[in-house]
Amino acid sequence: MPAASHSTPATAFPRTQRIGILVFPQFEPLDVWGFIEAFSIARFIGTSYADAPALPFEIVLISNECRPAANGASPTPVPAPVASFNGPRVAPDLFRDEALEQPLDLLMIPGGQGVGTLLMDPDTAAVQALLQWVQAMDQHVAVVTSVCTGAAILARSGLLDGRPATTNHQAFGWVAGFGPAVLWDNVSRWVDAGKYVTSAGVSAGTDMAWHLVARLAGRAVAETAALAAEYDWHRDPAQPIFYPQQAAVPSS
């Protein structure tokens, strides 16, 4: 009788979750790249960083442009590069309307100087089209989140009405004006209100990203990834952060 065959079954990992991030001219760089790093460095427990057989997350960048109409022999259009406030550019993966056709689990809207440009555009039709897209994406994804002043776009869209939320503490009054019915929190570094998760300014968005990695893929995945990134993760959103001054700060 032949010997029994002993084969090692393939490891069954959870499915890869897709993270969509809206980018627009003059977004704040760290709002996007700090958030991305937490998700992109994450690995399932038991897999290596260099040769992971599966990844917990896939990140796609979404342009604020809509896809132009097809034009016969013209090549398939791709979104134009988008410049951040301080210059570095990104190459988005999707047009805004294409994102509604893609399977996505989470939408993040960053902050930056460009938020004011978007919301106070004299072209009111463009503003309404953006807000309607945000509302449609709200029906398309399981989690909607913002970093810094990106909360102004969520607030103006009405998604945060009656819910706790936060934003950049230095721009708090300006952002809060877009959502008088929001339960604003001007203390926490981020606020998890279930489907809607918002953060305070810039580096708080990175702390929130690690929190979301833990929530979506497990605390062990988040802790292991933060260690791999050598990131000083501030896990308690209610604990204030004091930057240790080591030199005189010139007045503005």
Secondary structure by P-SEA (a helix, b strand, c coil): cccbbbbbcccccccbbbbbbbbcccccccccaaaaaaaaacccccccccccccccbbbbbbbcccccccccccccccccccccccbbbbbbcccaaaaaaccccbbbbbbccaaaaaaaccaaaaaaaaaaaaaaaaaccccccccccaaaaaaaacccccccccccccaaaaaaaacccccccccccccccccbbbbccaaaaaaaaaaaaaaaccaaaaaaaaaaacccccccccbbbbcccccccccc
